[in-house]
Amino acid sequence: MTSPFAQAHTMFLVLVSPTGRHSIWPAVLQVPAGWQVVHGVACRQSCVDYIDAARADLPLAA
């Protein structure tokens, strides 16, 4: 069985963990307990773009 992460046609979600970490997650899999969907169902690039924009909005550490 091929991993859903490796399939070209897989659609994804962007999840955020309880500690604020972002993750790209295949939409066909159940969302892990404690994680929240913040973007998707979308193509992988859309999810990457969402995470990049979220990072750009973070204040720089002093």
Helices and strands as residue ranges (DSSP letters): E 12-16, E 22-26, E 36-42, H 44-56
